[in-house]
């Protein structure tokens, strides 16, 4: 029988299965206002030999760094990402090679069976250019998610073209930690939910396949507070919601590593 971490790793690999190539359809119905609102969103690219595929979500946090999940720093079957695609509007994508990836020490890249969900910091070879469609965001240091309705900006497949993705917004509902922990603990195989570093949430409206980032309103802008790291599979439900990494739990480590990169 698979261990709970192996099952989770298989789920994470499924995120890579909904990838798109470097070439994209400029006629995609991506809402321009959403593209400008979430211009900090990024995707990591993996070299599979015949092409580059993009499938792990990230956040541009300054001109030189993208925050992602530690599991995305190296995939068991296809290795580490080699590039980052910035922005969500096909006509305004920026592509940057990766110079370095630092995963949080909780994550052991050589032991997928013992891996812990956490974050990784990606250093770009060349600085991102700030535009109306690509720009870094500030990280919101909050541990409280239930005082306002969280918004997920998520990549979803197009019904008539599953090879292409666009970003849409969902209103999420937070599932309290005790209930989420109990649900995942009693399923087979079980998954341990960590209260300090994770939060569980699911779309209020009809759920669908998605891969995204949780945002909360701060000073009139939606700012990222969590990155999707997994769940039991698609679609997310109240019983088995998506699991998101709380960025606030790792802000000290993120800032220290960004400073080290500049030395």
N, C-alpha and C positions, 0 to 999 in steps of 0.2 A: 504493500500500500504506500502511496506517496505521502511524504511528510507534509505538514501544513505549509512549510516554507517552499517546498517544491511546487505545490499546487499554486501558491501565490506567484512564484517565479513564472509558471506557465501562463498565469493570467497576465503578468506584465509583458511576457513575450507576445501575447495576443494583441497588446496595444500596438506593437510594431507591425502587426499584420495589416493594420489599416493605414498604410503608408501611401505617399504619393511621390512620384519622381520629381526631379529638378524642373522638368518642363511642366507647365500647368496651363490650364485653359483660361485665357484672359477674359472670356465671356462668362466666367462663373458669377452667379448672382450674389456676390459678397456685398453686404450693405456697407456703404462708404462711411457712414457715421460710426458703425461698430468698428470698422477698420481703424478709424482715427481714435476711437475711445480706448481700444485695446492694442495700441501700437507698441506696447512693451512685450507682447507675446512672441514666442519663438518656437522653433522646432529643431531637433537635433537630427543630423544626417549620418547614415551608416553606409559604408561601402560594401555592397554585396557582390562586387565583381563586375557585373554587367551594367550597374547603375547605382546612383545614390538614392537611398530611400529615407523619407522623413517620417518619424512616428512617435518621438518622445517630446513632450511639451516642456518649454522653459520660459523664463522671465528675464528680460533684459533689465539689469539693475544698475548698470552704469555703462559708459561707452565701451568698456572692455570686458564686461563679465555678464554671463547668463547663469541664472540659478535653475537647477533642475533636480530631479530625484537621484539619489545615489545609484538606484538600480539601473538608471539610464546611462551611467558612466561607463558601464561595460556589460554587454549582453553575452550570456553564456554561449550562444551559438554564432553570433556575428561580430563580437568584439566591441571595441570602443567607437564612439562617434568620431567623425573626422571633420565635420562642418556644422555650421549653424545657419538656419534660415530665419531671418528677422522679419517681423511684420506678418499680417494676415491677408493683405491685399496682393493678389498675384502680380499686378502691374507694378507694385512698389516693393517687392521682396528685395532684401539684401542678403547676399551670401558671404559668409566669412569662414575661413579655416580655423580650426581649433589648435591652439598652441599648448594648452595644458588643461587637465581635469583633476580637481582635488575632491575626492569623496570624503564625507564626514567619517571620522575614525570608527563610528559605530558599524560601518559597513565593511565587510570583508569581501573584496572582489574575487578572492580565490576560493571562497567557500559559499556557493550559492545556497546550500542547504542551511547555512547558519546566518544568512544575510538578514540584516535588520533594516526596515524601511527608514530612510533618512534623506539627506540632501547632498548635492554635489555642486561645486562651483566650476564653471567653464570659463577659461581665459581665451579671448579671441586673439588671433594673430594681428588683426588690424582693427582699429577703433570703428565702432558703428557711427554712421552719419545720421544725425538727427534730422528728421523730416516730419511732415504732417502724418506719416504712416509708420514711422519707426522712431521710437524715442524711449529712453530708459524711464523706469518708475522708481519711486521711493518705496521702501518696505515699511509696512504698517505694523508696529510692535503692539499687537493686542492679543490677549488670551481669551477674550470674550466674544463669542460669535452670535449669541442669541438675543442681543438687544436691538438688532435690526435684521431685516431679511437679507441673507447672503445672496450674492449674484455669482453664478458661474458663467464665465466665458469659455465656451467649449467647442472643439472641433467636432463636427458631425458629418456623416456621409450624406451625399445627395441621393435621394431616392432613385433617380433615373441615371445616375453616374457614380457608382460606388468607388471608383478610382479617384474621385476628387472630393475634397473636404472644404467646408466653409465654417466660419465661426458664428455662433448664435449665442444669445443670452438666455439663461434659465434662472428662475427664482428657486432657491433651495430651501429645504427645511432640515434643520439640524436634529438628528436623533440623539437624545441624551446619552452620555457615555455609559451609564449602567445598563441601559437597554441594548445598546449596540454591542457592548462587550459580552453581555449574556447571549445574544443571538449568535454571534460568531463563535463563542466558546462552545455552544451546544451543537453546532453543526458538525458535519463530518466531511473533510477534516476541519479541525478547529483553527481559528486565527486569533491571535492575541492582539487586542486593541490597547494601545498605550495612551493613557489619559493626558499626560503632559505634552506629548508631541503629535497627537493625531486627533482628528475630528471626523465624525460620520455624518453624511448628508445625502439627500436624494431630491430629485426635482419634484416640485409641487404638481406640475402638470404632467402629462403622459411622458414617462421616461423613454429615452432612446439611447442608442450607442453614442457615447461622447467621451471626450478626453480633454479635461480643462483645468481651470484655475479658479478658486474661490476669491471673490472680491467683497470688500465692505466700503461703504461711503465714508470718505475722510476729506474734510475741507472742500466739499463739492466735487470730488473726483473718486471714482472707483479704484481702490488700490488693492493689490493682491495680498492675501493672508494665508492661502493654502494651495498646495499643489496636489492634484489627484495622484495617488500612489497605488490604487487597486480596489479590490472588493471581491465578491464571490463570482462575478461575471456580469454580463449584460442581460437585461437592463437593470439598473439599480432600483431597489425597492425599499419600502419602509422596513421590511424585515432584514434585508441584506443591502444596505446602502453602500455608496462609494466611500472609500477611506481616503482622507486628505491629510497631508503632512502640514502641521502648524508651522508656518515660517517663523513665528515669534520665538519658538523654542530654540531656533538655531541662529538667531540674528548675531549674537556675540561671535560665534564661530565664523559666520559669513564675513563680518566686518574685519575680523583679524586676518583672514585669508586674503581678502581684497587688499588690505594694507601690505601684506607680505609680498603680493604680486607686484606691487609698485616699487619695492626696494631694489 
